[in-house]
């Protein structure tokens, strides 16, 4: 007798499933013990560079392991954005470089993120070399002169939990003989309210006409996950279902074998239920195959020149005629050989004059007529 699956074993299966999911999500350390040759980790308040495996203009936080991707902020299409509209004051037009108003600094700033600006910077002061003049990522203009405040960089840094981008090696601070060069520091803040609007680029301040500070609020600065490491909801449910199936099969088989002393296929959990499911689908498949095979066979009563309905009617007429002929011939035989006795004398073996020979002849005639009728029906 097959006993129902006990509740205690179901509890054990659920516990095993939970433990398997916990182990699946635990991090796997690469080194169990630190090596003496490994460098010391940087202090929390220092600038921490991103992992070398991160693509340009992206970074992984060393504190939370969150992934940041600022590549959507890179401007690659030249446009005609100006500072004449409110939208441009908020951070630039639909295309072209990003802009920021300098307010009391009496100069406006043009910059790009992780890439050189699209504007012409070939006249930047104090920048030697054609490549360096084309690699300017931020500048401002004053009195007809163009001053660079940093070369392009795609390396994101973390200062504590702050995500920053630094441009260095700009135009000389003060006169051209100064050894100090202008630089820019951009801080990125996560702002999900700008999801449907453009990022907000703001000039925060400057120091000694040499260091410039900016703040950009954008949804691109919000933490996310790497595309190659993230799992879709379907994959997560598939993993959970696979773990549960393994636990169900292995645990159920062990229980059926050790507790219920089952052998063979009966070790499968809920064997009778699964056998019924398999039998149902096998019967359904067999019925479909038989239906398709019958549809593919030609009709035995159809002819090439007429319809199946007329052929069936003609066959019915021929069978009716053959049956009538058989009845007439059988009655004639009975009347001729019964010695006038009719059905009664034939049923009793005939009269004294006919005897047993007449009855035998009548049986032979009946069998011969039946054979002829079968041949006629077979020819149809």
RAVEN-V54058 format. One line per field, one symbol per residue. ss: DSSP state (H for helix, E for strand, - for the rest). phi: phi as a letter, one per 30 degrees, with the letter a starting at -180 (. if undefined). psi: psi as a letter, one per 40 degrees, with the letter a starting at -180 (. if undefined). Layout:
ss: ???
phi: ???
psi: ???
This chain:
ss: ------HHHHHHHHHHHHHHHHHHH---------------------EEE--------EEE------EEE-HHH------------HHHH--------EEE--HHH---EEE------------E-----HHHH--E-EEEEE--EEEE--E----EEEE--EEEEEE----E--------E-EEEEEEEE-HHH-----EEEEEEEE---EEEEEEEEHHH--E--------HHHHHHHHHHHHHHHHHHHHHHHHHH-----HHHH---HHHHHHHHHHHHHHHHHHHHHHHHHH-----------HHHHHHHHHHHHHHHHHHHHHHHHHHHHHH----HHHHHH-------HHHHHHHHHHHHHHHHHHHHHHHHH-
phi: .dddddddddddddddddddddddcddcddbdbdddddddddddccdcdddddddeibacddccidcbbcddddcbcdbcdbccbdddddkjddbjddbbddhddiaccbabciadddddcdcddiccjddddccdcaabcahicccdclddbccdbccicdcbbccbiddddiddddddbdbbbccccdbddcdcbdeccbdclbbhhbbbbbbbcadddddbbdddcdcdedddddddddddddddddddddddddcdhdbidddddhedddddddddddddddddddddddddddddcdbdcbddddddddddddddddddddddddddddddcdiididddddcjjddddiddddddddddddddddddddddddd
psi: hhiihiddddddddddddddddddeiihidhdhiidehiiiiideihhiiieehiifiihhedeeihhhedeehhehiafhafeiddddeeiadiaiiihhebeefiiihiiheiiieihfeehhehihddddefheiiihhfeihhhfiiihehiihgbehhihhhifaiihbieeieiiiiihhhhhhheeedeiiihhhhdaihffdhhhihhhieeeiiaiideeihidddddddddddddddddddddddddddefiiaeeehhfdddddddddddddddddddddddddehihdeiideiidddddddddddddddddddddddddddddeefeeadddddeeiadddadddddddddddddddddddddddd.
